[in-house]
Amino acid sequence: MESRIAIVGANGVGKSTLLKLMVGTLGLTSGNQYRNTRLSLSMFTQHHVDQLKLHLSPLEQFMEDFPGSPQ
């Protein structure tokens, strides 16, 4: 699969909470969660910018963080 999905919406509507539940940062308080075994999740928040080396290009940053990955 090569799909990409973006979650957008107004402040305070629960986007971050939904994503945290999906990636496992938050646990469910009730109910069940089912995932396709081929699902791959990534999340980039505004606070991740502090971890970037701004002198690197996005590709250079990725290659440094994930050595051995194909370009």
CHARMM internal coordinates of N, CA and C (Angstrom, degrees):
IC EDIT
DIST 1 N 1 CA 1.4492
DIST 1 CA 1 C 1.5103
ANGL 1 N 1 CA 1 C 109.58
DIST 1 C 2 N 1.2838
ANGL 1 CA 1 C 2 N 114.76
DIHE 1 N 1 CA 1 C 2 N 141.15
DIST 2 N 2 CA 1.4468
ANGL 1 C 2 N 2 CA 119.29
DIHE 1 CA 1 C 2 N 2 CA 178.84
DIST 2 CA 2 C 1.5191
ANGL 2 N 2 CA 2 C 109.99
DIHE 1 C 2 N 2 CA 2 C -128.86
DIST 2 C 3 N 1.3150
ANGL 2 CA 2 C 3 N 117.32
DIHE 2 N 2 CA 2 C 3 N 37.03
DIST 3 N 3 CA 1.4603
ANGL 2 C 3 N 3 CA 121.69
DIHE 2 CA 2 C 3 N 3 CA 179.73
DIST 3 CA 3 C 1.5149
ANGL 3 N 3 CA 3 C 110.24
DIHE 2 C 3 N 3 CA 3 C -85.67
DIST 3 C 4 N 1.2983
ANGL 3 CA 3 C 4 N 115.99
DIHE 3 N 3 CA 3 C 4 N 149.96
DIST 4 N 4 CA 1.4578
ANGL 3 C 4 N 4 CA 122.76
DIHE 3 CA 3 C 4 N 4 CA 173.99
DIST 4 CA 4 C 1.5200
ANGL 4 N 4 CA 4 C 106.67
DIHE 3 C 4 N 4 CA 4 C -130.72
DIST 4 C 5 N 1.3254
ANGL 4 CA 4 C 5 N 115.69
DIHE 4 N 4 CA 4 C 5 N 137.85
DIST 5 N 5 CA 1.4572
ANGL 4 C 5 N 5 CA 120.32
DIHE 4 CA 4 C 5 N 5 CA 179.71
DIST 5 CA 5 C 1.5181
ANGL 5 N 5 CA 5 C 108.35
DIHE 4 C 5 N 5 CA 5 C -129.07
DIST 5 C 6 N 1.3041
ANGL 5 CA 5 C 6 N 117.05
DIHE 5 N 5 CA 5 C 6 N 136.06
DIST 6 N 6 CA 1.4595
ANGL 5 C 6 N 6 CA 122.06
DIHE 5 CA 5 C 6 N 6 CA 175.33
DIST 6 CA 6 C 1.5200
ANGL 6 N 6 CA 6 C 108.09
DIHE 5 C 6 N 6 CA 6 C -113.36
DIST 6 C 7 N 1.3234
ANGL 6 CA 6 C 7 N 115.98
DIHE 6 N 6 CA 6 C 7 N 141.83
DIST 7 N 7 CA 1.4585
ANGL 6 C 7 N 7 CA 120.58
DIHE 6 CA 6 C 7 N 7 CA 176.63
DIST 7 CA 7 C 1.5218
ANGL 7 N 7 CA 7 C 106.96
DIHE 6 C 7 N 7 CA 7 C -110.14
DIST 7 C 8 N 1.3074
ANGL 7 CA 7 C 8 N 115.70
DIHE 7 N 7 CA 7 C 8 N 117.41
DIST 8 N 8 CA 1.4579
ANGL 7 C 8 N 8 CA 121.10
DIHE 7 CA 7 C 8 N 8 CA -178.60
DIST 8 CA 8 C 1.5194
ANGL 8 N 8 CA 8 C 109.14
DIHE 7 C 8 N 8 CA 8 C -128.28
DIST 8 C 9 N 1.3092
ANGL 8 CA 8 C 9 N 115.69
DIHE 8 N 8 CA 8 C 9 N 154.31
DIST 9 N 9 CA 1.4529
ANGL 8 C 9 N 9 CA 120.67
DIHE 8 CA 8 C 9 N 9 CA 178.55
DIST 9 CA 9 C 1.5106
ANGL 9 N 9 CA 9 C 111.03
DIHE 8 C 9 N 9 CA 9 C 170.23
DIST 9 C 10 N 1.2892
ANGL 9 CA 9 C 10 N 115.41
DIHE 9 N 9 CA 9 C 10 N 174.71
DIST 10 N 10 CA 1.4711
ANGL 9 C 10 N 10 CA 121.49
DIHE 9 CA 9 C 10 N 10 CA -178.79
DIST 10 CA 10 C 1.5267
ANGL 10 N 10 CA 10 C 110.54
DIHE 9 C 10 N 10 CA 10 C -67.12
DIST 10 C 11 N 1.3277
ANGL 10 CA 10 C 11 N 115.81
DIHE 10 N 10 CA 10 C 11 N 160.37
DIST 11 N 11 CA 1.4625
ANGL 10 C 11 N 11 CA 121.13
DIHE 10 CA 10 C 11 N 11 CA 176.76
DIST 11 CA 11 C 1.5219
ANGL 11 N 11 CA 11 C 110.66
DIHE 10 C 11 N 11 CA 11 C -61.17
DIST 11 C 12 N 1.3309
ANGL 11 CA 11 C 12 N 115.33
DIHE 11 N 11 CA 11 C 12 N 138.30
DIST 12 N 12 CA 1.4524
ANGL 11 C 12 N 12 CA 120.09
DIHE 11 CA 11 C 12 N 12 CA 172.59
DIST 12 CA 12 C 1.5108
ANGL 12 N 12 CA 12 C 116.35
DIHE 11 C 12 N 12 CA 12 C 84.52
DIST 12 C 13 N 1.3251
ANGL 12 CA 12 C 13 N 118.26
DIHE 12 N 12 CA 12 C 13 N 9.51
DIST 13 N 13 CA 1.4688
ANGL 12 C 13 N 13 CA 119.03
DIHE 12 CA 12 C 13 N 13 CA -177.92
DIST 13 CA 13 C 1.5281
ANGL 13 N 13 CA 13 C 113.43
DIHE 12 C 13 N 13 CA 13 C -93.97
DIST 13 C 14 N 1.3448
ANGL 13 CA 13 C 14 N 117.74
DIHE 13 N 13 CA 13 C 14 N -3.65
DIST 14 N 14 CA 1.4565
ANGL 13 C 14 N 14 CA 120.30
DIHE 13 CA 13 C 14 N 14 CA 174.36
DIST 14 CA 14 C 1.5150
ANGL 14 N 14 CA 14 C 116.37
DIHE 13 C 14 N 14 CA 14 C 106.53
DIST 14 C 15 N 1.3302
ANGL 14 CA 14 C 15 N 118.35
DIHE 14 N 14 CA 14 C 15 N 13.83
DIST 15 N 15 CA 1.4712
ANGL 14 C 15 N 15 CA 120.71
DIHE 14 CA 14 C 15 N 15 CA -179.31
DIST 15 CA 15 C 1.5253
ANGL 15 N 15 CA 15 C 111.07
DIHE 14 C 15 N 15 CA 15 C -60.09
DIST 15 C 16 N 1.3187
ANGL 15 CA 15 C 16 N 116.86
DIHE 15 N 15 CA 15 C 16 N -50.11
DIST 16 N 16 CA 1.4738
ANGL 15 C 16 N 16 CA 120.59
DIHE 15 CA 15 C 16 N 16 CA -178.38
DIST 16 CA 16 C 1.5174
ANGL 16 N 16 CA 16 C 111.14
DIHE 15 C 16 N 16 CA 16 C -64.74
DIST 16 C 17 N 1.3130
ANGL 16 CA 16 C 17 N 117.48
DIHE 16 N 16 CA 16 C 17 N -39.46
DIST 17 N 17 CA 1.4653
ANGL 16 C 17 N 17 CA 120.75
DIHE 16 CA 16 C 17 N 17 CA 178.74
DIST 17 CA 17 C 1.5140
ANGL 17 N 17 CA 17 C 110.41
DIHE 16 C 17 N 17 CA 17 C -62.87
DIST 17 C 18 N 1.3221
ANGL 17 CA 17 C 18 N 117.24
DIHE 17 N 17 CA 17 C 18 N -44.37
DIST 18 N 18 CA 1.4623
ANGL 17 C 18 N 18 CA 121.20
DIHE 17 CA 17 C 18 N 18 CA 178.09
DIST 18 CA 18 C 1.5282
ANGL 18 N 18 CA 18 C 110.74
DIHE 17 C 18 N 18 CA 18 C -59.52
DIST 18 C 19 N 1.3294
ANGL 18 CA 18 C 19 N 116.97
DIHE 18 N 18 CA 18 C 19 N -47.50
DIST 19 N 19 CA 1.4635
ANGL 18 C 19 N 19 CA 120.40
DIHE 18 CA 18 C 19 N 19 CA -179.42
DIST 19 CA 19 C 1.5216
ANGL 19 N 19 CA 19 C 111.60
DIHE 18 C 19 N 19 CA 19 C -64.81
DIST 19 C 20 N 1.3217
ANGL 19 CA 19 C 20 N 118.08
DIHE 19 N 19 CA 19 C 20 N -39.52
DIST 20 N 20 CA 1.4638
ANGL 19 C 20 N 20 CA 120.89
DIHE 19 CA 19 C 20 N 20 CA 178.17
DIST 20 CA 20 C 1.5241
ANGL 20 N 20 CA 20 C 111.27
DIHE 19 C 20 N 20 CA 20 C -64.05
DIST 20 C 21 N 1.3075
ANGL 20 CA 20 C 21 N 117.52
DIHE 20 N 20 CA 20 C 21 N -36.26
DIST 21 N 21 CA 1.4639
ANGL 20 C 21 N 21 CA 120.65
DIHE 20 CA 20 C 21 N 21 CA 174.58
DIST 21 CA 21 C 1.5261
ANGL 21 N 21 CA 21 C 110.48
DIHE 20 C 21 N 21 CA 21 C -65.94
DIST 21 C 22 N 1.3127
ANGL 21 CA 21 C 22 N 116.52
DIHE 21 N 21 CA 21 C 22 N -40.65
DIST 22 N 22 CA 1.4590
ANGL 21 C 22 N 22 CA 120.67
DIHE 21 CA 21 C 22 N 22 CA -177.53
DIST 22 CA 22 C 1.5247
ANGL 22 N 22 CA 22 C 112.39
DIHE 21 C 22 N 22 CA 22 C -68.36
DIST 22 C 23 N 1.3453
ANGL 22 CA 22 C 23 N 117.58
DIHE 22 N 22 CA 22 C 23 N -38.65
DIST 23 N 23 CA 1.4702
ANGL 22 C 23 N 23 CA 119.78
DIHE 22 CA 22 C 23 N 23 CA -178.61
DIST 23 CA 23 C 1.5184
ANGL 23 N 23 CA 23 C 112.58
DIHE 22 C 23 N 23 CA 23 C -88.41
DIST 23 C 24 N 1.3354
ANGL 23 CA 23 C 24 N 117.51
DIHE 23 N 23 CA 23 C 24 N -7.32
DIST 24 N 24 CA 1.4570
ANGL 23 C 24 N 24 CA 120.60
DIHE 23 CA 23 C 24 N 24 CA 175.87
DIST 24 CA 24 C 1.5108
ANGL 24 N 24 CA 24 C 115.55
DIHE 23 C 24 N 24 CA 24 C 93.48
DIST 24 C 25 N 1.3335
ANGL 24 CA 24 C 25 N 118.22
DIHE 24 N 24 CA 24 C 25 N 5.66
DIST 25 N 25 CA 1.4590
ANGL 24 C 25 N 25 CA 121.02
DIHE 24 CA 24 C 25 N 25 CA 176.74
DIST 25 CA 25 C 1.5250
ANGL 25 N 25 CA 25 C 110.52
DIHE 24 C 25 N 25 CA 25 C -67.15
DIST 25 C 26 N 1.3158
ANGL 25 CA 25 C 26 N 116.62
DIHE 25 N 25 CA 25 C 26 N -35.20
DIST 26 N 26 CA 1.4656
ANGL 25 C 26 N 26 CA 123.08
DIHE 25 CA 25 C 26 N 26 CA 174.35
DIST 26 CA 26 C 1.5219
ANGL 26 N 26 CA 26 C 108.42
DIHE 25 C 26 N 26 CA 26 C -111.70
DIST 26 C 27 N 1.3187
ANGL 26 CA 26 C 27 N 115.73
DIHE 26 N 26 CA 26 C 27 N 147.23
DIST 27 N 27 CA 1.4541
ANGL 26 C 27 N 27 CA 119.95
DIHE 26 CA 26 C 27 N 27 CA 176.52
DIST 27 CA 27 C 1.5108
ANGL 27 N 27 CA 27 C 111.36
DIHE 26 C 27 N 27 CA 27 C -97.78
DIST 27 C 28 N 1.2971
ANGL 27 CA 27 C 28 N 116.38
DIHE 27 N 27 CA 27 C 28 N 154.94
DIST 28 N 28 CA 1.4641
ANGL 27 C 28 N 28 CA 121.45
DIHE 27 CA 27 C 28 N 28 CA 176.54
DIST 28 CA 28 C 1.5220
ANGL 28 N 28 CA 28 C 109.60
DIHE 27 C 28 N 28 CA 28 C -69.39
DIST 28 C 29 N 1.3031
ANGL 28 CA 28 C 29 N 117.15
DIHE 28 N 28 CA 28 C 29 N 141.63
DIST 29 N 29 CA 1.4630
ANGL 28 C 29 N 29 CA 120.87
DIHE 28 CA 28 C 29 N 29 CA 173.69
DIST 29 CA 29 C 1.5246
ANGL 29 N 29 CA 29 C 110.56
DIHE 28 C 29 N 29 CA 29 C -92.18
DIST 29 C 30 N 1.3200
ANGL 29 CA 29 C 30 N 116.84
DIHE 29 N 29 CA 29 C 30 N -21.35
DIST 30 N 30 CA 1.4656
ANGL 29 C 30 N 30 CA 121.45
DIHE 29 CA 29 C 30 N 30 CA 174.49
DIST 30 CA 30 C 1.5137
ANGL 30 N 30 CA 30 C 107.95
DIHE 29 C 30 N 30 CA 30 C -162.90
DIST 30 C 31 N 1.2997
ANGL 30 CA 30 C 31 N 115.93
DIHE 30 N 30 CA 30 C 31 N 165.75
DIST 31 N 31 CA 1.4539
ANGL 30 C 31 N 31 CA 120.97
DIHE 30 CA 30 C 31 N 31 CA 178.02
DIST 31 CA 31 C 1.5135
ANGL 31 N 31 CA 31 C 112.74
DIHE 30 C 31 N 31 CA 31 C 85.96
DIST 31 C 32 N 1.2995
ANGL 31 CA 31 C 32 N 115.95
DIHE 31 N 31 CA 31 C 32 N -170.57
DIST 32 N 32 CA 1.4570
ANGL 31 C 32 N 32 CA 123.27
DIHE 31 CA 31 C 32 N 32 CA -177.35
DIST 32 CA 32 C 1.5139
ANGL 32 N 32 CA 32 C 110.13
DIHE 31 C 32 N 32 CA 32 C -128.80
DIST 32 C 33 N 1.3168
ANGL 32 CA 32 C 33 N 114.93
DIHE 32 N 32 CA 32 C 33 N 153.92
DIST 33 N 33 CA 1.4620
ANGL 32 C 33 N 33 CA 120.87
DIHE 32 CA 32 C 33 N 33 CA 176.17
DIST 33 CA 33 C 1.5219
ANGL 33 N 33 CA 33 C 107.84
DIHE 32 C 33 N 33 CA 33 C -126.99
DIST 33 C 34 N 1.3117
ANGL 33 CA 33 C 34 N 117.05
DIHE 33 N 33 CA 33 C 34 N 130.14
DIST 34 N 34 CA 1.4524
ANGL 33 C 34 N 34 CA 122.63
DIHE 33 CA 33 C 34 N 34 CA 179.32
DIST 34 CA 34 C 1.5178
ANGL 34 N 34 CA 34 C 108.58
DIHE 33 C 34 N 34 CA 34 C -122.75
DIST 34 C 35 N 1.3288
ANGL 34 CA 34 C 35 N 116.72
DIHE 34 N 34 CA 34 C 35 N 134.47
DIST 35 N 35 CA 1.4610
ANGL 34 C 35 N 35 CA 121.41
DIHE 34 CA 34 C 35 N 35 CA 179.74
DIST 35 CA 35 C 1.5225
ANGL 35 N 35 CA 35 C 110.15
DIHE 34 C 35 N 35 CA 35 C -127.08
DIST 35 C 36 N 1.2951
ANGL 35 CA 35 C 36 N 115.46
DIHE 35 N 35 CA 35 C 36 N 143.27
DIST 36 N 36 CA 1.4540
ANGL 35 C 36 N 36 CA 121.00
DIHE 35 CA 35 C 36 N 36 CA 170.54
DIST 36 CA 36 C 1.5269
ANGL 36 N 36 CA 36 C 107.11
DIHE 35 C 36 N 36 CA 36 C -65.63
DIST 36 C 37 N 1.3149
ANGL 36 CA 36 C 37 N 117.78
DIHE 36 N 36 CA 36 C 37 N 136.92
DIST 37 N 37 CA 1.4655
ANGL 36 C 37 N 37 CA 120.68
DIHE 36 CA 36 C 37 N 37 CA -177.50
DIST 37 CA 37 C 1.5250
ANGL 37 N 37 CA 37 C 112.18
DIHE 36 C 37 N 37 CA 37 C -65.05
DIST 37 C 38 N 1.3162
ANGL 37 CA 37 C 38 N 117.42
DIHE 37 N 37 CA 37 C 38 N -18.40
DIST 38 N 38 CA 1.4681
ANGL 37 C 38 N 38 CA 120.72
DIHE 37 CA 37 C 38 N 38 CA 179.00
DIST 38 CA 38 C 1.5212
ANGL 38 N 38 CA 38 C 112.46
DIHE 37 C 38 N 38 CA 38 C -92.13
DIST 38 C 39 N 1.3216
ANGL 38 CA 38 C 39 N 117.31
DIHE 38 N 38 CA 38 C 39 N 1.93
DIST 39 N 39 CA 1.4593
ANGL 38 C 39 N 39 CA 121.19
DIHE 38 CA 38 C 39 N 39 CA -178.36
DIST 39 CA 39 C 1.5217
ANGL 39 N 39 CA 39 C 110.82
DIHE 38 C 39 N 39 CA 39 C -69.31
DIST 39 C 40 N 1.3096
ANGL 39 CA 39 C 40 N 115.89
DIHE 39 N 39 CA 39 C 40 N 134.45
DIST 40 N 40 CA 1.4608
ANGL 39 C 40 N 40 CA 122.47
DIHE 39 CA 39 C 40 N 40 CA 175.16
DIST 40 CA 40 C 1.5196
ANGL 40 N 40 CA 40 C 107.37
DIHE 39 C 40 N 40 CA 40 C -127.24
DIST 40 C 41 N 1.3190
ANGL 40 CA 40 C 41 N 116.57
DIHE 40 N 40 CA 40 C 41 N 124.86
DIST 41 N 41 CA 1.4594
ANGL 40 C 41 N 41 CA 120.98
DIHE 40 CA 40 C 41 N 41 CA -176.73
DIST 41 CA 41 C 1.5201
ANGL 41 N 41 CA 41 C 110.85
DIHE 40 C 41 N 41 CA 41 C -114.47
DIST 41 C 42 N 1.3144
ANGL 41 CA 41 C 42 N 115.60
DIHE 41 N 41 CA 41 C 42 N 142.45
DIST 42 N 42 CA 1.4573
ANGL 41 C 42 N 42 CA 122.55
DIHE 41 CA 41 C 42 N 42 CA 172.58
DIST 42 CA 42 C 1.5190
ANGL 42 N 42 CA 42 C 107.23
DIHE 41 C 42 N 42 CA 42 C -139.06
DIST 42 C 43 N 1.3112
ANGL 42 CA 42 C 43 N 114.95
DIHE 42 N 42 CA 42 C 43 N 149.13
DIST 43 N 43 CA 1.4633
ANGL 42 C 43 N 43 CA 119.31
DIHE 42 CA 42 C 43 N 43 CA -179.86
DIST 43 CA 43 C 1.5231
ANGL 43 N 43 CA 43 C 107.96
DIHE 42 C 43 N 43 CA 43 C -141.70
DIST 43 C 44 N 1.3084
ANGL 43 CA 43 C 44 N 116.91
DIHE 43 N 43 CA 43 C 44 N 133.70
DIST 44 N 44 CA 1.4598
ANGL 43 C 44 N 44 CA 122.82
DIHE 43 CA 43 C 44 N 44 CA 177.48
DIST 44 CA 44 C 1.5131
ANGL 44 N 44 CA 44 C 107.34
DIHE 43 C 44 N 44 CA 44 C -126.89
DIST 44 C 45 N 1.3215
ANGL 44 CA 44 C 45 N 116.65
DIHE 44 N 44 CA 44 C 45 N 114.91
DIST 45 N 45 CA 1.4619
ANGL 44 C 45 N 45 CA 120.64
DIHE 44 CA 44 C 45 N 45 CA -179.58
DIST 45 CA 45 C 1.5180
ANGL 45 N 45 CA 45 C 110.36
DIHE 44 C 45 N 45 CA 45 C -102.72
DIST 45 C 46 N 1.2997
ANGL 45 CA 45 C 46 N 116.43
DIHE 45 N 45 CA 45 C 46 N 169.41
DIST 46 N 46 CA 1.4630
ANGL 45 C 46 N 46 CA 120.50
DIHE 45 CA 45 C 46 N 46 CA 179.29
DIST 46 CA 46 C 1.5184
ANGL 46 N 46 CA 46 C 111.53
DIHE 45 C 46 N 46 CA 46 C -62.51
DIST 46 C 47 N 1.3220
ANGL 46 CA 46 C 47 N 118.21
DIHE 46 N 46 CA 46 C 47 N -22.27
DIST 47 N 47 CA 1.4568
ANGL 46 C 47 N 47 CA 121.35
DIHE 46 CA 46 C 47 N 47 CA -179.16
DIST 47 CA 47 C 1.5227
ANGL 47 N 47 CA 47 C 112.83
DIHE 46 C 47 N 47 CA 47 C -81.25
DIST 47 C 48 N 1.3267
ANGL 47 CA 47 C 48 N 117.51
DIHE 47 N 47 CA 47 C 48 N -13.94
DIST 48 N 48 CA 1.4609
ANGL 47 C 48 N 48 CA 120.73
DIHE 47 CA 47 C 48 N 48 CA 177.68
DIST 48 CA 48 C 1.5286
ANGL 48 N 48 CA 48 C 112.01
DIHE 47 C 48 N 48 CA 48 C -70.34
DIST 48 C 49 N 1.3197
ANGL 48 CA 48 C 49 N 117.98
DIHE 48 N 48 CA 48 C 49 N -18.54
DIST 49 N 49 CA 1.4608
ANGL 48 C 49 N 49 CA 121.41
DIHE 48 CA 48 C 49 N 49 CA -178.86
DIST 49 CA 49 C 1.5272
ANGL 49 N 49 CA 49 C 110.33
DIHE 48 C 49 N 49 CA 49 C -59.00
DIST 49 C 50 N 1.3278
ANGL 49 CA 49 C 50 N 117.52
DIHE 49 N 49 CA 49 C 50 N -32.36
DIST 50 N 50 CA 1.4609
ANGL 49 C 50 N 50 CA 121.33
DIHE 49 CA 49 C 50 N 50 CA 179.68
DIST 50 CA 50 C 1.5278
ANGL 50 N 50 CA 50 C 111.76
DIHE 49 C 50 N 50 CA 50 C -62.62
DIST 50 C 51 N 1.3114
ANGL 50 CA 50 C 51 N 118.29
DIHE 50 N 50 CA 50 C 51 N -22.75
DIST 51 N 51 CA 1.4579
ANGL 50 C 51 N 51 CA 122.53
DIHE 50 CA 50 C 51 N 51 CA -178.13
DIST 51 CA 51 C 1.5292
ANGL 51 N 51 CA 51 C 112.75
DIHE 50 C 51 N 51 CA 51 C -91.02
DIST 51 C 52 N 1.3284
ANGL 51 CA 51 C 52 N 117.89
DIHE 51 N 51 CA 51 C 52 N -6.06
DIST 52 N 52 CA 1.4568
ANGL 51 C 52 N 52 CA 121.16
DIHE 51 CA 51 C 52 N 52 CA -177.78
DIST 52 CA 52 C 1.5199
ANGL 52 N 52 CA 52 C 111.44
DIHE 51 C 52 N 52 CA 52 C -83.55
DIST 52 C 53 N 1.3127
ANGL 52 CA 52 C 53 N 115.27
DIHE 52 N 52 CA 52 C 53 N 147.02
DIST 53 N 53 CA 1.4610
ANGL 52 C 53 N 53 CA 121.67
DIHE 52 CA 52 C 53 N 53 CA 171.49
DIST 53 CA 53 C 1.5200
ANGL 53 N 53 CA 53 C 105.59
DIHE 52 C 53 N 53 CA 53 C -94.98
DIST 53 C 54 N 1.3118
ANGL 53 CA 53 C 54 N 116.43
DIHE 53 N 53 CA 53 C 54 N 102.24
DIST 54 N 54 CA 1.4566
ANGL 53 C 54 N 54 CA 121.22
DIHE 53 CA 53 C 54 N 54 CA -169.56
DIST 54 CA 54 C 1.5237
ANGL 54 N 54 CA 54 C 113.40
DIHE 53 C 54 N 54 CA 54 C -67.85
DIST 54 C 55 N 1.3394
ANGL 54 CA 54 C 55 N 118.26
DIHE 54 N 54 CA 54 C 55 N -13.96
DIST 55 N 55 CA 1.4609
ANGL 54 C 55 N 55 CA 120.11
DIHE 54 CA 54 C 55 N 55 CA 177.49
DIST 55 CA 55 C 1.5317
ANGL 55 N 55 CA 55 C 112.07
DIHE 54 C 55 N 55 CA 55 C -80.85
DIST 55 C 56 N 1.3228
ANGL 55 CA 55 C 56 N 117.39
DIHE 55 N 55 CA 55 C 56 N -9.56
DIST 56 N 56 CA 1.4628
ANGL 55 C 56 N 56 CA 121.70
DIHE 55 CA 55 C 56 N 56 CA 178.45
DIST 56 CA 56 C 1.5206
ANGL 56 N 56 CA 56 C 110.35
DIHE 55 C 56 N 56 CA 56 C -96.13
DIST 56 C 57 N 1.3284
ANGL 56 CA 56 C 57 N 114.97
DIHE 56 N 56 CA 56 C 57 N 150.33
DIST 57 N 57 CA 1.4651
ANGL 56 C 57 N 57 CA 119.21
DIHE 56 CA 56 C 57 N 57 CA 172.22
DIST 57 CA 57 C 1.5291
ANGL 57 N 57 CA 57 C 107.90
DIHE 56 C 57 N 57 CA 57 C -73.36
DIST 57 C 58 N 1.3319
ANGL 57 CA 57 C 58 N 118.23
DIHE 57 N 57 CA 57 C 58 N 163.61
DIST 58 N 58 CA 1.4663
ANGL 57 C 58 N 58 CA 119.17
DIHE 57 CA 57 C 58 N 58 CA 177.18
DIST 58 CA 58 C 1.5293
ANGL 58 N 58 CA 58 C 112.43
DIHE 57 C 58 N 58 CA 58 C -55.82
DIST 58 C 59 N 1.3319
ANGL 58 CA 58 C 59 N 117.76
DIHE 58 N 58 CA 58 C 59 N -40.67
DIST 59 N 59 CA 1.4595
ANGL 58 C 59 N 59 CA 120.56
DIHE 58 CA 58 C 59 N 59 CA 179.78
DIST 59 CA 59 C 1.5295
ANGL 59 N 59 CA 59 C 110.96
DIHE 58 C 59 N 59 CA 59 C -66.53
DIST 59 C 60 N 1.3370
ANGL 59 CA 59 C 60 N 117.20
DIHE 59 N 59 CA 59 C 60 N -42.53
DIST 60 N 60 CA 1.4700
ANGL 59 C 60 N 60 CA 120.43
DIHE 59 CA 59 C 60 N 60 CA 178.14
DIST 60 CA 60 C 1.5253
ANGL 60 N 60 CA 60 C 110.88
DIHE 59 C 60 N 60 CA 60 C -61.67
DIST 60 C 61 N 1.3237
ANGL 60 CA 60 C 61 N 116.82
DIHE 60 N 60 CA 60 C 61 N -41.51
DIST 61 N 61 CA 1.4628
ANGL 60 C 61 N 61 CA 121.58
DIHE 60 CA 60 C 61 N 61 CA 178.67
DIST 61 CA 61 C 1.5289
ANGL 61 N 61 CA 61 C 110.00
DIHE 60 C 61 N 61 CA 61 C -61.58
DIST 61 C 62 N 1.3161
ANGL 61 CA 61 C 62 N 116.18
DIHE 61 N 61 CA 61 C 62 N -46.05
DIST 62 N 62 CA 1.4630
ANGL 61 C 62 N 62 CA 120.86
DIHE 61 CA 61 C 62 N 62 CA 179.81
DIST 62 CA 62 C 1.5204
ANGL 62 N 62 CA 62 C 110.92
DIHE 61 C 62 N 62 CA 62 C -62.08
DIST 62 C 63 N 1.3328
ANGL 62 CA 62 C 63 N 116.39
DIHE 62 N 62 CA 62 C 63 N -45.96
DIST 63 N 63 CA 1.4679
ANGL 62 C 63 N 63 CA 120.57
DIHE 62 CA 62 C 63 N 63 CA -178.40
DIST 63 CA 63 C 1.5277
ANGL 63 N 63 CA 63 C 110.90
DIHE 62 C 63 N 63 CA 63 C -64.16
DIST 63 C 64 N 1.3202
ANGL 63 CA 63 C 64 N 118.30
DIHE 63 N 63 CA 63 C 64 N -33.43
DIST 64 N 64 CA 1.4469
ANGL 63 C 64 N 64 CA 121.47
DIHE 63 CA 63 C 64 N 64 CA 177.07
DIST 64 CA 64 C 1.5347
ANGL 64 N 64 CA 64 C 111.09
DIHE 63 C 64 N 64 CA 64 C -70.86
DIST 64 C 65 N 1.3148
ANGL 64 CA 64 C 65 N 116.41
DIHE 64 N 64 CA 64 C 65 N -40.22
DIST 65 N 65 CA 1.4682
ANGL 64 C 65 N 65 CA 120.99
DIHE 64 CA 64 C 65 N 65 CA -178.85
DIST 65 CA 65 C 1.5286
ANGL 65 N 65 CA 65 C 112.35
DIHE 64 C 65 N 65 CA 65 C -74.93
DIST 65 C 66 N 1.3262
ANGL 65 CA 65 C 66 N 117.18
DIHE 65 N 65 CA 65 C 66 N -29.37
DIST 66 N 66 CA 1.4645
ANGL 65 C 66 N 66 CA 122.17
DIHE 65 CA 65 C 66 N 66 CA -177.40
DIST 66 CA 66 C 1.5249
ANGL 66 N 66 CA 66 C 110.17
DIHE 65 C 66 N 66 CA 66 C -128.94
DIST 66 C 67 N 1.3432
ANGL 66 CA 66 C 67 N 117.11
DIHE 66 N 66 CA 66 C 67 N 69.29
DIST 67 N 67 CA 1.4600
ANGL 66 C 67 N 67 CA 119.69
DIHE 66 CA 66 C 67 N 67 CA -178.12
DIST 67 CA 67 C 1.5298
ANGL 67 N 67 CA 67 C 111.22
DIHE 66 C 67 N 67 CA 67 C -60.29
DIST 67 C 68 N 1.3020
ANGL 67 CA 67 C 68 N 115.19
DIHE 67 N 67 CA 67 C 68 N 142.51
DIST 68 N 68 CA 1.4565
ANGL 67 C 68 N 68 CA 120.58
DIHE 67 CA 67 C 68 N 68 CA -179.50
DIST 68 CA 68 C 1.5146
ANGL 68 N 68 CA 68 C 114.15
DIHE 67 C 68 N 68 CA 68 C 89.75
DIST 68 C 69 N 1.3340
ANGL 68 CA 68 C 69 N 116.84
DIHE 68 N 68 CA 68 C 69 N -8.57
DIST 69 N 69 CA 1.4648
ANGL 68 C 69 N 69 CA 119.18
DIHE 68 CA 68 C 69 N 69 CA 178.12
DIST 69 CA 69 C 1.5287
ANGL 69 N 69 CA 69 C 109.38
DIHE 68 C 69 N 69 CA 69 C -75.62
DIST 69 C 70 N 1.3318
ANGL 69 CA 69 C 70 N 116.90
DIHE 69 N 69 CA 69 C 70 N 143.39
DIST 70 N 70 CA 1.4683
ANGL 69 C 70 N 70 CA 118.78
DIHE 69 CA 69 C 70 N 70 CA 177.12
DIST 70 CA 70 C 1.5100
ANGL 70 N 70 CA 70 C 110.72
DIHE 69 C 70 N 70 CA 70 C -70.35
DIST 70 C 71 N 1.3256
ANGL 70 CA 70 C 71 N 115.04
DIHE 70 N 70 CA 70 C 71 N 146.77
DIST 71 N 71 CA 1.4605
ANGL 70 C 71 N 71 CA 119.17
DIHE 70 CA 70 C 71 N 71 CA 178.61
DIST 71 CA 71 C 1.5052
ANGL 71 N 71 CA 71 C 109.92
DIHE 70 C 71 N 71 CA 71 C -68.67
END
COOR INIT
IC SEED 1 N 1 CA 1 C
IC BUILD
